[in-house]
Amino acid sequence: MTTGNSTGNVLVVDDNAAFRSAVADVAKLAQCKVTSAGTLDAARKIAADREFDLLMIDITLPDGNGLDLVENLDLAAQGQIAIVTGHPTIETAVRAVRSPVVEYLVKPVSTDILIKLMEDASLRARMRRPAPGNQLAGMIG
């Protein structure tokens, strides 16, 4: 993504529509744009075509385990990864720790944590995108 704005792009993968809506509301406050997916398959399709500054992925999805998505991502193209679960287990925590997951969050996730994640996504977007006027014929100076 090489657009000139500094909006953080967030992918929320969760089968709970109320959770996706709550995250989207917090994201708006931090000037982040949210893309949502309710299934693992939908998330794979979305993540294959786009880059995100933050991926919030539920573990328990109707068609699989959200940690499987992490294993299939092009991690160089993606930003921070936060795993979210309403049913934490030692097995999923260990699996998350062994992957490039930055956060392992248990629902209900506090608003303060969501705000911090969104602010980090916005910062990551600003750092990744060149400022307008610093480009010359596609070159960044």
N, CA, C and O atoms as a GROMACS GRO file, in nm:
protein
  564
    1MET      N    1   0.084  -0.118   0.000
    1MET     CA    2   0.000   0.000   0.000
    1MET      C    3   0.088   0.123   0.000
    1MET      O    4   0.170   0.142   0.090
    2THR      N    5   0.072   0.202  -0.096
    2THR     CA    6   0.157   0.319  -0.104
    2THR      C    7   0.076   0.446  -0.117
    2THR      O    8   0.122   0.542  -0.179
    3THR      N    9  -0.042   0.449  -0.060
    3THR     CA   10  -0.121   0.570  -0.064
    3THR      C   11  -0.060   0.671   0.030
    3THR      O   12   0.016   0.635   0.119
    4GLY      N   13  -0.094   0.798   0.012
    4GLY     CA   14  -0.030   0.903   0.088
    4GLY      C   15  -0.091   0.929   0.224
    4GLY      O   16  -0.033   1.005   0.301
    5ASN      N   17  -0.206   0.871   0.258
    5ASN     CA   18  -0.265   0.901   0.388
    5ASN      C   19  -0.198   0.818   0.497
    5ASN      O   20  -0.122   0.726   0.468
    6SER      N   21  -0.227   0.853   0.622
    6SER     CA   22  -0.163   0.783   0.732
    6SER      C   23  -0.265   0.709   0.817
    6SER      O   24  -0.246   0.691   0.937
    7THR      N   25  -0.372   0.666   0.757
    7THR     CA   26  -0.473   0.590   0.827
    7THR      C   27  -0.423   0.449   0.850
    7THR      O   28  -0.377   0.382   0.758
    8GLY      N   29  -0.431   0.404   0.975
    8GLY     CA   30  -0.394   0.267   1.005
    8GLY      C   31  -0.498   0.171   0.950
    8GLY      O   32  -0.618   0.196   0.963
    9ASN      N   33  -0.453   0.064   0.889
    9ASN     CA   34  -0.543  -0.038   0.836
    9ASN      C   35  -0.546  -0.156   0.932
    9ASN      O   36  -0.442  -0.210   0.968
   10VAL      N   37  -0.668  -0.194   0.972
   10VAL     CA   38  -0.686  -0.298   1.072
   10VAL      C   39  -0.776  -0.407   1.015
   10VAL      O   40  -0.880  -0.378   0.957
   11LEU      N   41  -0.734  -0.531   1.032
   11LEU     CA   42  -0.818  -0.646   0.997
   11LEU      C   43  -0.864  -0.711   1.126
   11LEU      O   44  -0.782  -0.752   1.209
   12VAL      N   45  -0.996  -0.721   1.143
   12VAL     CA   46  -1.054  -0.786   1.260
   12VAL      C   47  -1.120  -0.915   1.213
   12VAL      O   48  -1.212  -0.912   1.132
   13VAL      N   49  -1.071  -1.027   1.263
   13VAL     CA   50  -1.123  -1.158   1.226
   13VAL      C   51  -1.189  -1.218   1.349
   13VAL      O   52  -1.122  -1.261   1.442
   14ASP      N   53  -1.322  -1.218   1.348
   14ASP     CA   54  -1.397  -1.268   1.463
   14ASP      C   55  -1.538  -1.302   1.416
   14ASP      O   56  -1.596  -1.227   1.338
   15ASP      N   57  -1.592  -1.412   1.463
   15ASP     CA   58  -1.727  -1.450   1.423
   15ASP      C   59  -1.834  -1.377   1.505
   15ASP      O   60  -1.953  -1.392   1.477
   16ASN      N   61  -1.794  -1.300   1.604
   16ASN     CA   62  -1.887  -1.224   1.686
   16ASN      C   63  -1.903  -1.084   1.627
   16ASN      O   64  -1.811  -1.002   1.636
   17ALA      N   65  -2.019  -1.057   1.568
   17ALA     CA   66  -2.043  -0.928   1.502
   17ALA      C   67  -2.038  -0.813   1.601
   17ALA      O   68  -1.993  -0.704   1.565
   18ALA      N   69  -2.082  -0.833   1.724
   18ALA     CA   70  -2.080  -0.726   1.824
   18ALA      C   71  -1.935  -0.688   1.858
   18ALA      O   72  -1.905  -0.570   1.876
   19PHE      N   73  -1.846  -0.786   1.867
   19PHE     CA   74  -1.706  -0.757   1.894
   19PHE      C   75  -1.645  -0.680   1.777
   19PHE      O   76  -1.574  -0.582   1.797
   20ARG      N   77  -1.672  -0.725   1.654
   20ARG     CA   78  -1.619  -0.655   1.535
   20ARG      C   79  -1.668  -0.511   1.534
   20ARG      O   80  -1.591  -0.420   1.501
   21SER      N   81  -1.793  -0.488   1.569
   21SER     CA   82  -1.849  -0.353   1.570
   21SER      C   83  -1.784  -0.266   1.678
   21SER      O   84  -1.755  -0.149   1.654
   22ALA      N   85  -1.762  -0.324   1.795
   22ALA     CA   86  -1.698  -0.249   1.904
   22ALA      C   87  -1.556  -0.209   1.866
   22ALA      O   88  -1.514  -0.096   1.892
   23VAL      N   89  -1.482  -0.301   1.806
   23VAL     CA   90  -1.346  -0.270   1.762
   23VAL      C   91  -1.348  -0.161   1.656
   23VAL      O   92  -1.265  -0.071   1.657
   24ALA      N   93  -1.443  -0.168   1.564
   24ALA     CA   94  -1.454  -0.067   1.459
   24ALA      C   95  -1.483   0.071   1.518
   24ALA      O   96  -1.431   0.172   1.470
   25ASP      N   97  -1.565   0.076   1.622
   25ASP     CA   98  -1.595   0.204   1.687
   25ASP      C   99  -1.469   0.264   1.750
   25ASP      O  100  -1.444   0.384   1.736
   26VAL      N  101  -1.392   0.183   1.818
   26VAL     CA  102  -1.268   0.232   1.879
   26VAL      C  103  -1.168   0.273   1.770
   26VAL      O  104  -1.097   0.373   1.784
   27ALA      N  105  -1.163   0.196   1.662
   27ALA     CA  106  -1.071   0.226   1.552
   27ALA      C  107  -1.101   0.362   1.491
   27ALA      O  108  -1.009   0.436   1.455
   28LYS      N  109  -1.228   0.396   1.478
   28LYS     CA  110  -1.265   0.527   1.421
   28LYS      C  111  -1.208   0.640   1.506
   28LYS      O  112  -1.163   0.742   1.453
   29LEU      N  113  -1.210   0.623   1.638
   29LEU     CA  114  -1.156   0.726   1.727
   29LEU      C  115  -1.007   0.747   1.703
   29LEU      O  116  -0.957   0.859   1.717
   30ALA      N  117  -0.938   0.642   1.667
   30ALA     CA  118  -0.794   0.649   1.641
   30ALA      C  119  -0.764   0.670   1.493
   30ALA      O  120  -0.649   0.660   1.451
   31GLN      N  121  -0.866   0.700   1.416
   31GLN     CA  122  -0.854   0.724   1.272
   31GLN      C  123  -0.795   0.605   1.198
   31GLN      O  124  -0.709   0.620   1.111
   32CYS      N  125  -0.842   0.487   1.235
   32CYS     CA  126  -0.803   0.365   1.166
   32CYS      C  127  -0.921   0.315   1.083
   32CYS      O  128  -1.037   0.335   1.117
   33LYS      N  129  -0.887   0.250   0.974
   33LYS     CA  130  -0.988   0.190   0.887
   33LYS      C  131  -0.992   0.041   0.915
   33LYS      O  132  -0.889  -0.026   0.914
   34VAL      N  133  -1.112  -0.011   0.941
   34VAL     CA  134  -1.127  -0.152   0.977
   34VAL      C  135  -1.188  -0.231   0.862
   34VAL      O  136  -1.285  -0.188   0.799
   35THR      N  137  -1.130  -0.346   0.838
   35THR     CA  138  -1.186  -0.446   0.748
   35THR      C  139  -1.218  -0.565   0.836
   35THR      O  140  -1.136  -0.605   0.919
   36SER      N  141  -1.336  -0.622   0.820
   36SER     CA  142  -1.378  -0.732   0.906
   36SER      C  143  -1.397  -0.860   0.828
   36SER      O  144  -1.430  -0.859   0.709
   37ALA      N  145  -1.375  -0.971   0.897
   37ALA     CA  146  -1.402  -1.104   0.842
   37ALA      C  147  -1.458  -1.189   0.955
   37ALA      O  148  -1.411  -1.182   1.068
   38GLY      N  149  -1.560  -1.269   0.923
   38GLY     CA  150  -1.621  -1.354   1.023
   38GLY      C  151  -1.576  -1.499   1.017
   38GLY      O  152  -1.611  -1.580   1.102
   39THR      N  153  -1.496  -1.530   0.915
   39THR     CA  154  -1.447  -1.668   0.901
   39THR      C  155  -1.299  -1.668   0.863
   39THR      O  156  -1.244  -1.568   0.817
   40LEU      N  157  -1.237  -1.780   0.885
   40LEU     CA  158  -1.097  -1.799   0.850
   40LEU      C  159  -1.077  -1.788   0.699
   40LEU      O  160  -0.981  -1.726   0.654
   41ASP      N  161  -1.166  -1.847   0.622
   41ASP     CA  162  -1.156  -1.843   0.477
   41ASP      C  163  -1.163  -1.700   0.424
   41ASP      O  164  -1.084  -1.660   0.338
   42ALA      N  165  -1.259  -1.623   0.475
   42ALA     CA  166  -1.271  -1.483   0.432
   42ALA      C  167  -1.147  -1.403   0.469
   42ALA      O  168  -1.101  -1.320   0.391
   43ALA      N  169  -1.093  -1.429   0.588
   43ALA     CA  170  -0.973  -1.357   0.632
   43ALA      C  171  -0.853  -1.390   0.545
   43ALA      O  172  -0.773  -1.302   0.512
   44ARG      N  173  -0.840  -1.516   0.507
   44ARG     CA  174  -0.728  -1.555   0.419
   44ARG      C  175  -0.735  -1.480   0.286
   44ARG      O  176  -0.633  -1.432   0.237
   45LYS      N  177  -0.853  -1.470   0.230
   45LYS     CA  178  -0.869  -1.400   0.101
   45LYS      C  179  -0.836  -1.252   0.114
   45LYS      O  180  -0.770  -1.195   0.028
   46ILE      N  181  -0.882  -1.191   0.222
   46ILE     CA  182  -0.856  -1.049   0.243
   46ILE      C  183  -0.707  -1.024   0.267
   46ILE      O  184  -0.649  -0.935   0.205
   47ALA      N  185  -0.647  -1.102   0.354
   47ALA     CA  186  -0.506  -1.081   0.390
   47ALA      C  187  -0.411  -1.112   0.274
   47ALA      O  188  -0.299  -1.061   0.271
   48ALA      N  189  -0.454  -1.194   0.180
   48ALA     CA  190  -0.369  -1.227   0.066
   48ALA      C  191  -0.352  -1.108  -0.028
   48ALA      O  192  -0.252  -1.099  -0.099
   49ASP      N  193  -0.450  -1.018  -0.029
   49ASP     CA  194  -0.449  -0.908  -0.124
   49ASP      C  195  -0.412  -0.773  -0.064
   49ASP      O  196  -0.389  -0.677  -0.138
   50ARG      N  197  -0.406  -0.764   0.068
   50ARG     CA  198  -0.387  -0.634   0.131
   50ARG      C  199  -0.287  -0.642   0.245
   50ARG      O  200  -0.260  -0.749   0.299
   51GLU      N  201  -0.234  -0.527   0.280
   51GLU     CA  202  -0.144  -0.514   0.394
   51GLU      C  203  -0.221  -0.448   0.508
   51GLU      O  204  -0.306  -0.361   0.485
   52PHE      N  205  -0.191  -0.490   0.630
   52PHE     CA  206  -0.257  -0.432   0.747
   52PHE      C  207  -0.152  -0.392   0.849
   52PHE      O  208  -0.046  -0.453   0.860
   53ASP      N  209  -0.185  -0.286   0.924
   53ASP     CA  210  -0.097  -0.239   1.030
   53ASP      C  211  -0.124  -0.315   1.159
   53ASP      O  212  -0.038  -0.322   1.247
   54LEU      N  213  -0.244  -0.371   1.170
   54LEU     CA  214  -0.283  -0.450   1.287
   54LEU      C  215  -0.380  -0.558   1.241
   54LEU      O  216  -0.474  -0.530   1.166
   55LEU      N  217  -0.356  -0.679   1.286
   55LEU     CA  218  -0.449  -0.789   1.264
   55LEU      C  219  -0.494  -0.840   1.399
   55LEU      O  220  -0.412  -0.885   1.480
   56MET      N  221  -0.624  -0.832   1.426
   56MET     CA  222  -0.682  -0.886   1.548
   56MET      C  223  -0.758  -1.012   1.509
   56MET      O  224  -0.856  -1.006   1.436
   57ILE      N  225  -0.711  -1.126   1.558
   57ILE     CA  226  -0.762  -1.254   1.510
   57ILE      C  227  -0.815  -1.337   1.627
   57ILE      O  228  -0.742  -1.365   1.723
   58ASP      N  229  -0.941  -1.375   1.618
   58ASP     CA  230  -1.000  -1.464   1.717
   58ASP      C  231  -0.948  -1.606   1.693
   58ASP      O  232  -0.924  -1.644   1.578
   59ILE      N  233  -0.931  -1.681   1.797
   59ILE     CA  234  -0.882  -1.818   1.781
   59ILE      C  235  -0.992  -1.910   1.730
   59ILE      O  236  -0.971  -1.987   1.637
   60THR      N  237  -1.110  -1.901   1.791
   60THR     CA  238  -1.218  -1.993   1.759
   60THR      C  239  -1.307  -1.932   1.651
   60THR      O  240  -1.386  -1.841   1.677
   61LEU      N  241  -1.294  -1.984   1.530
   61LEU     CA  242  -1.374  -1.938   1.418
   61LEU      C  243  -1.458  -2.055   1.366
   61LEU      O  244  -1.422  -2.170   1.390
   62PRO      N  245  -1.568  -2.027   1.297
   62PRO     CA  246  -1.656  -2.136   1.253
   62PRO      C  247  -1.587  -2.238   1.162
   62PRO      O  248  -1.626  -2.354   1.160
   63ASP      N  249  -1.486  -2.194   1.088
   63ASP     CA  250  -1.422  -2.285   0.991
   63ASP      C  251  -1.275  -2.314   1.023
   63ASP      O  252  -1.200  -2.356   0.936
   64GLY      N  253  -1.234  -2.292   1.149
   64GLY     CA  254  -1.098  -2.326   1.184
   64GLY      C  255  -1.042  -2.244   1.298
   64GLY      O  256  -1.115  -2.173   1.368
   65ASN      N  257  -0.913  -2.255   1.316
   65ASN     CA  258  -0.841  -2.189   1.424
   65ASN      C  259  -0.772  -2.064   1.368
   65ASN      O  260  -0.701  -2.072   1.268
   66GLY      N  261  -0.793  -1.949   1.432
   66GLY     CA  262  -0.734  -1.825   1.386
   66GLY      C  263  -0.582  -1.827   1.383
   66GLY      O  264  -0.520  -1.753   1.305
   67LEU      N  265  -0.521  -1.911   1.467
   67LEU     CA  266  -0.374  -1.921   1.464
   67LEU      C  267  -0.325  -1.980   1.332
   67LEU      O  268  -0.210  -1.957   1.294
   68ASP      N  269  -0.410  -2.055   1.263
   68ASP     CA  270  -0.371  -2.107   1.132
   68ASP      C  271  -0.351  -1.993   1.032
   68ASP      O  272  -0.266  -2.003   0.943
   69LEU      N  273  -0.428  -1.886   1.047
   69LEU     CA  274  -0.412  -1.770   0.959
   69LEU      C  275  -0.274  -1.708   0.979
   69LEU      O  276  -0.208  -1.669   0.882
   70VAL      N  277  -0.231  -1.698   1.103
   70VAL     CA  278  -0.100  -1.639   1.132
   70VAL      C  279   0.010  -1.717   1.062
   70VAL      O  280   0.104  -1.658   1.008
   71GLU      N  281  -0.002  -1.848   1.064
   71GLU     CA  282   0.100  -1.933   1.002
   71GLU      C  283   0.104  -1.919   0.850
   71GLU      O  284   0.205  -1.950   0.788
   72ASN      N  285  -0.006  -1.872   0.789
   72ASN     CA  286  -0.014  -1.859   0.644
   72ASN      C  287   0.009  -1.717   0.594
   72ASN      O  288   0.003  -1.694   0.473
   73LEU      N  289   0.034  -1.622   0.683
   73LEU     CA  290   0.050  -1.483   0.643
   73LEU      C  291   0.191  -1.455   0.591
   73LEU      O  292   0.288  -1.519   0.633
   74ASP      N  293   0.200  -1.359   0.501
   74ASP     CA  294   0.328  -1.304   0.462
   74ASP      C  295   0.363  -1.201   0.570
   74ASP      O  296   0.322  -1.085   0.561
   75LEU      N  297   0.436  -1.242   0.670
   75LEU     CA  298   0.460  -1.159   0.787
   75LEU      C  299   0.537  -1.032   0.755
   75LEU      O  300   0.524  -0.932   0.826
   76ALA      N  301   0.616  -1.033   0.649
   76ALA     CA  302   0.690  -0.913   0.609
   76ALA      C  303   0.595  -0.804   0.561
   76ALA      O  304   0.626  -0.685   0.571
   77ALA      N  305   0.480  -0.843   0.508
   77ALA     CA  306   0.384  -0.747   0.454
   77ALA      C  307   0.282  -0.701   0.558
   77ALA      O  308   0.208  -0.606   0.533
   78GLN      N  309   0.278  -0.767   0.672
   78GLN     CA  310   0.177  -0.735   0.771
   78GLN      C  311   0.239  -0.669   0.893
   78GLN      O  312   0.360  -0.678   0.915
   79GLY      N  313   0.154  -0.603   0.971
   79GLY     CA  314   0.200  -0.534   1.091
   79GLY      C  315   0.183  -0.620   1.215
   79GLY      O  316   0.207  -0.741   1.212
   80GLN      N  317   0.143  -0.557   1.321
   80GLN     CA  318   0.127  -0.623   1.450
   80GLN      C  319   0.013  -0.724   1.446
   80GLN      O  320  -0.089  -0.701   1.380
   81ILE      N  321   0.031  -0.835   1.517
   81ILE     CA  322  -0.072  -0.938   1.524
   81ILE      C  323  -0.114  -0.955   1.668
   81ILE      O  324  -0.031  -0.974   1.757
   82ALA      N  325  -0.245  -0.947   1.691
   82ALA     CA  326  -0.300  -0.969   1.825
   82ALA      C  327  -0.401  -1.082   1.816
   82ALA      O  328  -0.495  -1.078   1.736
   83ILE      N  329  -0.382  -1.183   1.898
   83ILE     CA  330  -0.476  -1.294   1.907
   83ILE      C  331  -0.575  -1.260   2.018
   83ILE      O  332  -0.536  -1.216   2.126
   84VAL      N  333  -0.703  -1.282   1.989
   84VAL     CA  334  -0.809  -1.253   2.084
   84VAL      C  335  -0.889  -1.380   2.106
   84VAL      O  336  -0.923  -1.451   2.011
   85THR      N  337  -0.920  -1.410   2.232
   85THR     CA  338  -0.997  -1.530   2.258
   85THR      C  339  -1.088  -1.510   2.379
   85THR      O  340  -1.054  -1.439   2.474
   86GLY      N  341  -1.202  -1.573   2.374
   86GLY     CA  342  -1.292  -1.577   2.487
   86GLY      C  343  -1.273  -1.703   2.569
   86GLY      O  344  -1.330  -1.718   2.677
   87HIS      N  345  -1.193  -1.795   2.515
   87HIS     CA  346  -1.170  -1.924   2.580
   87HIS      C  347  -1.020  -1.955   2.581
   87HIS      O  348  -0.974  -2.040   2.504
   88PRO      N  349  -0.944  -1.887   2.668
   88PRO     CA  350  -0.799  -1.910   2.670
   88PRO      C  351  -0.765  -2.049   2.723
   88PRO      O  352  -0.827  -2.100   2.816
   89THR      N  353  -0.664  -2.109   2.660
   89THR     CA  354  -0.612  -2.237   2.707
   89THR      C  355  -0.460  -2.230   2.706
   89THR      O  356  -0.401  -2.145   2.639
   90ILE      N  357  -0.400  -2.317   2.778
   90ILE     CA  358  -0.253  -2.322   2.779
   90ILE      C  359  -0.202  -2.357   2.640
   90ILE      O  360  -0.101  -2.302   2.595
   91GLU      N  361  -0.271  -2.448   2.571
   91GLU     CA  362  -0.229  -2.489   2.437
   91GLU      C  363  -0.227  -2.370   2.340
   91GLU      O  364  -0.130  -2.352   2.266
   92THR      N  365  -0.334  -2.289   2.340
   92THR     CA  366  -0.337  -2.176   2.246
   92THR      C  367  -0.237  -2.069   2.287
   92THR      O  368  -0.178  -2.003   2.201
   93ALA      N  369  -0.218  -2.050   2.416
   93ALA     CA  370  -0.120  -1.950   2.461
   93ALA      C  371   0.021  -1.991   2.419
   93ALA      O  372   0.098  -1.907   2.372
   94VAL      N  373   0.053  -2.118   2.435
   94VAL     CA  374   0.186  -2.166   2.395
   94VAL      C  375   0.203  -2.154   2.245
   94VAL      O  376   0.308  -2.110   2.197
   95ARG      N  377   0.101  -2.191   2.170
   95ARG     CA  378   0.109  -2.180   2.023
   95ARG      C  379   0.126  -2.035   1.981
   95ARG      O  380   0.202  -2.006   1.888
   96ALA      N  381   0.057  -1.945   2.046
   96ALA     CA  382   0.069  -1.802   2.014
   96ALA      C  383   0.208  -1.750   2.045
   96ALA      O  384   0.265  -1.672   1.968
   97VAL      N  385   0.264  -1.792   2.158
   97VAL     CA  386   0.398  -1.747   2.198
   97VAL      C  387   0.503  -1.796   2.099
   97VAL      O  388   0.602  -1.727   2.075
   98ARG      N  389   0.483  -1.911   2.041
   98ARG     CA  390   0.579  -1.966   1.944
   98ARG      C  391   0.565  -1.903   1.806
   98ARG      O  392   0.650  -1.925   1.719
   99SER      N  393   0.462  -1.826   1.784
   99SER     CA  394   0.441  -1.759   1.656
   99SER      C  395   0.476  -1.611   1.672
   99SER      O  396   0.512  -1.568   1.782
  100PRO      N  397   0.466  -1.534   1.564
  100PRO     CA  398   0.502  -1.392   1.574
  100PRO      C  399   0.392  -1.304   1.634
  100PRO      O  400   0.385  -1.185   1.606
  101VAL      N  401   0.306  -1.362   1.715
  101VAL     CA  402   0.198  -1.286   1.778
  101VAL      C  403   0.256  -1.191   1.881
  101VAL      O  404   0.342  -1.228   1.961
  102VAL      N  405   0.210  -1.068   1.876
  102VAL     CA  406   0.260  -0.967   1.968
  102VAL      C  407   0.175  -0.962   2.095
  102VAL      O  408   0.227  -0.941   2.205
  103GLU      N  409   0.046  -0.981   2.080
  103GLU     CA  410  -0.047  -0.974   2.193
  103GLU      C  411  -0.133  -1.099   2.199
  103GLU      O  412  -0.173  -1.152   2.095
  104TYR      N  413  -0.162  -1.144   2.318
  104TYR     CA  414  -0.256  -1.254   2.341
  104TYR      C  415  -0.359  -1.197   2.438
  104TYR      O  416  -0.333  -1.185   2.557
  105LEU      N  417  -0.476  -1.162   2.384
  105LEU     CA  418  -0.577  -1.090   2.462
  105LEU      C  419  -0.696  -1.180   2.493
  105LEU      O  420  -0.738  -1.260   2.410
  106VAL      N  421  -0.748  -1.165   2.614
  106VAL     CA  422  -0.864  -1.243   2.656
  106VAL      C  423  -0.985  -1.150   2.660
  106VAL      O  424  -0.980  -1.041   2.718
  107LYS      N  425  -1.094  -1.194   2.598
  107LYS     CA  426  -1.218  -1.116   2.598
  107LYS      C  427  -1.280  -1.120   2.737
  107LYS      O  428  -1.269  -1.222   2.805
  108PRO      N  429  -1.342  -1.015   2.779
  108PRO     CA  430  -1.359  -0.887   2.709
  108PRO      C  431  -1.229  -0.806   2.713
  108PRO      O  432  -1.164  -0.795   2.817
  109VAL      N  433  -1.194  -0.749   2.600
  109VAL     CA  434  -1.072  -0.669   2.587
  109VAL      C  435  -1.106  -0.527   2.632
  109VAL      O  436  -1.206  -0.470   2.589
  110SER      N  437  -1.022  -0.471   2.717
  110SER     CA  438  -1.050  -0.337   2.768
  110SER      C  439  -1.036  -0.233   2.657
  110SER      O  440  -0.958  -0.250   2.563
  111THR      N  441  -1.111  -0.127   2.670
  111THR     CA  442  -1.106  -0.018   2.573
  111THR      C  443  -0.967   0.044   2.568
  111THR      O  444  -0.920   0.082   2.461
  112ASP      N  445  -0.901   0.054   2.683
  112ASP     CA  446  -0.766   0.111   2.686
  112ASP      C  447  -0.668   0.031   2.600
  112ASP      O  448  -0.586   0.089   2.529
  113ILE      N  449  -0.678  -0.101   2.606
  113ILE     CA  450  -0.590  -0.186   2.525
  113ILE      C  451  -0.623  -0.169   2.377
  113ILE      O  452  -0.532  -0.160   2.294
  114LEU      N  453  -0.752  -0.164   2.344
  114LEU     CA  454  -0.792  -0.143   2.204
  114LEU      C  455  -0.741  -0.009   2.152
  114LEU      O  456  -0.690  -0.002   2.040
  115ILE      N  457  -0.754   0.095   2.231
  115ILE     CA  458  -0.707   0.227   2.190
  115ILE      C  459  -0.557   0.224   2.165
  115ILE      O  460  -0.509   0.279   2.065
  116LYS      N  461  -0.482   0.162   2.254
  116LYS     CA  462  -0.336   0.153   2.237
  116LYS      C  463  -0.300   0.078   2.109
  116LYS      O  464  -0.210   0.119   2.035
  117LEU      N  465  -0.369  -0.033   2.082
  117LEU     CA  466  -0.343  -0.109   1.959
  117LEU      C  467  -0.372  -0.025   1.835
  117LEU      O  468  -0.296  -0.029   1.738
  118MET      N  469  -0.481   0.051   1.838
  118MET     CA  470  -0.517   0.135   1.723
  118MET      C  471  -0.418   0.250   1.705
  118MET      O  472  -0.382   0.284   1.592
  119GLU      N  473  -0.375   0.309   1.815
  119GLU     CA  474  -0.275   0.416   1.805
  119GLU      C  475  -0.145   0.363   1.747
  119GLU      O  476  -0.081   0.429   1.665
  120ASP      N  477  -0.105   0.243   1.789
  120ASP     CA  478   0.016   0.180   1.734
  120ASP      C  479  -0.001   0.153   1.584
  120ASP      O  480   0.094   0.170   1.507
  121ALA      N  481  -0.121   0.112   1.543
  121ALA     CA  482  -0.147   0.087   1.401
  121ALA      C  483  -0.136   0.216   1.321
  121ALA      O  484  -0.080   0.217   1.211
  122SER      N  485  -0.190   0.326   1.374
  122SER     CA  486  -0.179   0.455   1.305
  122SER      C  487  -0.034   0.500   1.295
  122SER      O  488   0.008   0.551   1.191
  123LEU      N  489   0.042   0.480   1.402
  123LEU     CA  490   0.184   0.516   1.400
  123LEU      C  491   0.258   0.432   1.297
  123LEU      O  492   0.341   0.485   1.222
  124ARG      N  493   0.231   0.304   1.293
  124ARG     CA  494   0.296   0.214   1.196
  124ARG      C  495   0.263   0.258   1.053
  124ARG      O  496   0.350   0.254   0.966
  125ALA      N  497   0.140   0.301   1.031
  125ALA     CA  498   0.100   0.348   0.897
  125ALA      C  499   0.176   0.474   0.858
  125ALA      O  500   0.220   0.488   0.744
  126ARG      N  501   0.192   0.566   0.952
  126ARG     CA  502   0.266   0.690   0.923
  126ARG      C  503   0.412   0.661   0.895
  126ARG      O  504   0.472   0.725   0.809
  127MET      N  505   0.470   0.567   0.965
  127MET     CA  506   0.611   0.535   0.945
  127MET      C  507   0.634   0.460   0.814
  127MET      O  508   0.740   0.473   0.753
  128ARG      N  509   0.537   0.383   0.772
  128ARG     CA  510   0.551   0.301   0.652
  128ARG      C  511   0.531   0.383   0.525
  128ARG      O  512   0.593   0.354   0.423
  129ARG      N  513   0.447   0.481   0.529
  129ARG     CA  514   0.413   0.556   0.409
  129ARG      C  515   0.499   0.681   0.397
  129ARG      O  516   0.520   0.752   0.495
  130PRO      N  517   0.549   0.707   0.278
  130PRO     CA  518   0.630   0.829   0.259
  130PRO      C  519   0.542   0.953   0.269
  130PRO      O  520   0.425   0.952   0.230
  131ALA      N  521   0.599   1.059   0.322
  131ALA     CA  522   0.527   1.185   0.330
  131ALA      C  523   0.516   1.244   0.191
  131ALA      O  524   0.609   1.234   0.111
  132PRO      N  525   0.400   1.308   0.160
  132PRO     CA  526   0.387   1.371   0.029
  132PRO      C  527   0.496   1.479   0.012
  132PRO      O  528   0.528   1.551   0.106
  133GLY      N  529   0.549   1.488  -0.104
  133GLY     CA  530   0.652   1.586  -0.133
  133GLY      C  531   0.794   1.531  -0.122
  133GLY      O  532   0.889   1.596  -0.164
  134ASN      N  533   0.809   1.412  -0.065
  134ASN     CA  534   0.940   1.350  -0.055
  134ASN      C  535   0.961   1.249  -0.166
  134ASN      O  536   1.052   1.167  -0.159
  135GLN      N  537   0.877   1.254  -0.269
  135GLN     CA  538   0.888   1.161  -0.378
  135GLN      C  539   0.926   1.235  -0.505
  135GLN      O  540   0.878   1.346  -0.528
  136LEU      N  541   1.008   1.176  -0.585
  136LEU     CA  542   1.046   1.233  -0.713
  136LEU      C  543   1.046   1.120  -0.814
  136LEU      O  544   1.133   1.033  -0.812
  137ALA      N  545   0.949   1.122  -0.901
  137ALA     CA  546   0.937   1.019  -1.005
  137ALA      C  547   0.939   0.879  -0.945
  137ALA      O  548   1.006   0.789  -0.996
  138GLY      N  549   0.865   0.861  -0.836
  138GLY     CA  550   0.859   0.729  -0.775
  138GLY      C  551   0.971   0.699  -0.678
  138GLY      O  552   0.972   0.593  -0.615
  139MET      N  553   1.066   0.792  -0.666
  139MET     CA  554   1.178   0.769  -0.574
  139MET      C  555   1.147   0.836  -0.440
  139MET      O  556   1.081   0.940  -0.436
  140ILE      N  557   1.194   0.777  -0.335
  140ILE     CA  558   1.172   0.835  -0.202
  140ILE      C  559   1.305   0.887  -0.153
  140ILE      O  560   1.407   0.818  -0.157
  141GLY      N  561   1.302   1.012  -0.106
  141GLY     CA  562   1.426   1.074  -0.061
  141GLY      C  563   1.431   1.094   0.086
  141GLY      O  564   1.530   1.146   0.138
   0.00000   0.00000   0.00000
